[in-house]
Every structure is written in structure tokens, then in C-alpha cells.
Amino acid sequence: MRKKGILITGAAGEIGDSLIRALTSQGEDQIVTLDLKPLPKENEGLSTHIQGDLMDQALLARLVSEYEIGTIYHLAALLSTRAEFTPEMAHQVNVEGTLNLLRLASDQSQWRGEPVLFMFPSSIAAYGMPNLEIKAQYPRVREWEWNYPTTMYGCNKLYCEMLGVYYSQYYRQLAVDRPVTLDFRALRFPGLISAFTVPSGGTSDYGPEMLHAAAKGVPYEAFVRPDTCIPFMAMPDAVTALLKLAKAPASALSRRVYNVTSFSLTAAEFKDMVLRYFPNAQISFRPDLKRQRIVDSWPAGLNDNDARRDWGWKPDYDLERAFAEYLVPNIRKRYQ
Ligand SMILES: NC(=O)c1ccc[n+]([C@@H]2O[C@H](COP(=O)([O-])OP(=O)(O)OC[C@H]3O[C@@H](n4cnc5c(N)ncnc54)[C@H](O)[C@@H]3O)[C@@H](O)[C@H]2O)c1
């Protein structure tokens, strides 16, 4: 008999760090995690961890020979800035890696006779605003608007969303005996800010980096202009969104890819918030034109009405609460 389990890929990363703890506190004890890296010390023992590569087909085959996977949180990816340095490698990990897992989930759905739930964190990088005027005209983009990504990462995310829909709804649609298909659900996240981990390789990192630098008492140069505006969300809300969408009855969902967001603010406003709590923080702006171009192509805000209506999405942390109750106290503790 195979053991039942939830699979989290990319579990050693920022979202994985919080997701493992949230799932464990809900009583989930059969979690299998996969990452190139070991789990951070605090999370050791919360899951059966496999240190390995998502691209390793033999490893995935071994995994399903041992576990009956009912839910997959597929977090492993190369993030936006990193992906621009090695675009073809990013394509391999972000697209082919996702395809490997979608295939695995399809096979598993077939074996089980019921759909495997496949949770996928997509991103505002799936959007591409052509210029700042249009960005200002569309302050809250809908899921189907401006799907013209300008980065390899954004292209990868948008295409993987489509692959997920394909494997859920159309896979082998001409076959006489259509297999049981998987249940793909995706969230387009804004920039996420965690109090417990420092981001790396993303292009929304200037927000969290400002805050962590201020708490450490080191100067920080933001790589964007002060007027740069994108949406953000506190990490606990990102985990809540993943868990809530995972639990929603399929009949309530009118789409497979949902925007979710919490607050939008400019880099200058972010700095002001940081200064409110760390008045001695030394934050300056030195835009890196290439990274700036990427952030400018991302929308200033997301319309998440469908998520609110279909499965009751609502962030717990608005801007004030995120700083006052989650970010600042935990980050202070971390660097004390
Ligand atoms: N953090 C954000 O602001 C944000 C926003 C939107 C979407 N997302 C998405 O959420 C997911 C998780 O993001 P994160 O912030 O935790 O990223 P992260 O970079 O902190 O974690 C990604 C993890 O994936 C692992 N990984 C990469 N390639 C792998 C491979 N070939 N095999 C196995 N593991 C591999 C890395 O070792 C890393 O631990 C990603 O898909 C990301 O695109 C993140």
C-alpha cells in the first residue's frame, strides 16, 4: 500500500516556509516536500523531505511509487529577475518542470479515480502593461486583461496557467475513454512580503529588502524609482489564499486562475511606512533601468472581485495591519 500524502515542491523557499507550518498546524501530517535545498532547520521533521530536482523523472517516478498524492502545491520555480539571466534554464524549470508534475498529477488522478488537486502560484508577472500611461489608466486589472508578459518568468507563468486549464478540462478530449482529469487552481499573487525570510531573485524584492535592511540597521538602495507602484501582500495572506482556494468546492469556482491582492503602494510610500517604524533607516533610490522596466510592466493593482465572490477571499492584513502586527514585530525579533 502506498502512503497518502500532500506534495509541496519548492518547499524550502519563502512561501514553502510558511505553507508547511500552516498545513502542519491544520493537522496535516503526511506532507512530502521536494526542493533542491534542504529545509530550513525550523521546518525539519514537519515533512518527509526529498532533496532533489523536479526535473528528475526517475525521482518523480519513485515518489509516486511510494506515495498516493492527493494534493500538489507546486511552488518550485526560478523567479523573475533570476530567470532573465538564464531564460532557457528558467523555461526548463518553470514550464517543463510544471509539465512533468501535471503529467504526474494526471496519472495519479487516473489511478485514484478522482482528481488530484493541483495548486499553482502564478504572478502579476503574467501581465504586461505596455507603458506607464496605460498602467495608470488600468489601476485594477482583471484576469483576462493585458496578458502580455515581458519576462521569461511571466511568459512561463501564463503558459503554465493555460497548461493547467488544458490538463483539467481538455486533456485527451478526443479519447473514447476520457481519463479522470486533475483539478488545477491558480492564484496570481502580487509581491509577497515575509517577516521570516528574505526574498531573492524576484523583482518586487525592493519592498521587503527595504524593511529587512532597516531592521538590520544597514543602508539600502532601492533599484526602482520612488513613484513605482505595484501591489503587495503579507505572506500569511498568501498562505491563507492558497489554503482557502484549495478547500473551495469546485462548484463555487467560475474560473481556474484568480487574482488576489491586498494593498498597492509606491516605493516612496513603502519607504515612508518603513521610516515610521525605523526612523533612522537610510533608504535611497538608485533605479536599475532593466529591473525598473520589468516592474513598470506590472500592473499597479489587481481586481480580485471574482476571488472575493466565488470563495470568500479577503486579506486579513491591509497595509497598516501588515506593518503593525505582522511585519515589524516579527522582523524586529528576527534581528534583535
Ligand atoms: N514570493 C513572491 O513574491 C511570489 C509572487 C508571486 C508568485 N510567486 C510564486 O510562488 C512560488 C514560490 O515562491 P517563493 O517566493 O517561495 O520562491 P523561492 O525562490 O523562495 O522558492 C522557490 C524554491 O524552489 C526551489 N527550486 C527551484 N528549482 C527547483 C528544481 N528544479 N527542483 C526542485 N526545487 C527547485 C528553490 O530551491 C527554492 O527553494 C514560485 O512559483 C513563485 O513564482 C512568488
The ligand as a Gaussian input file, in Angstrom:
#p B3LYP/6-31G(d) Opt

LIG

0 1
 N        7.479000      35.478000      -3.468000
 C        6.687000      36.188000      -4.260000
 O        6.588000      37.413000      -4.157000
 C        5.857000      35.469000      -5.315000
 C        4.878000      36.200000      -6.005000
 C        4.132000      35.558000      -6.983000
 C        4.333000      34.199000      -7.244000
 N        5.296000      33.529000      -6.549000
 C        5.489000      32.114000      -6.884000
 O        5.386000      31.308000      -5.733000
 C        6.285000      30.198000      -5.828000
 C        7.180000      30.163000      -4.600000
 O        7.826000      31.413000      -4.496000
 P        8.895000      31.715000      -3.368000
 O        8.866000      33.171000      -3.127000
 O        8.723000      30.761000      -2.245000
 O       10.224000      31.398000      -4.198000
 P       11.654000      30.951000      -3.657000
 O       12.639000      31.286000      -4.719000
 O       11.868000      31.446000      -2.273000
 O       11.470000      29.363000      -3.602000
 C       11.498000      28.556000      -4.748000
 C       12.079000      27.224000      -4.331000
 O       12.075000      26.358000      -5.484000
 C       13.231000      25.569000      -5.410000
 N       13.544000      25.063000      -6.754000
 C       13.933000      25.788000      -7.831000
 N       14.192000      24.960000      -8.857000
 C       13.929000      23.702000      -8.431000
 C       14.027000      22.416000      -9.039000
 N       14.422000      22.271000     -10.302000
 N       13.708000      21.323000      -8.306000
 C       13.308000      21.460000      -7.009000
 N       13.215000      22.653000      -6.372000
 C       13.531000      23.758000      -7.088000
 C       14.316000      26.500000      -4.892000
 O       15.399000      25.767000      -4.336000
 C       13.545000      27.321000      -3.857000
 O       13.677000      26.784000      -2.577000
 C        7.040000      30.367000      -7.130000
 O        6.426000      29.577000      -8.118000
 C        6.870000      31.826000      -7.447000
 O        6.898000      32.040000      -8.818000
 C        6.050000      34.117000      -5.587000

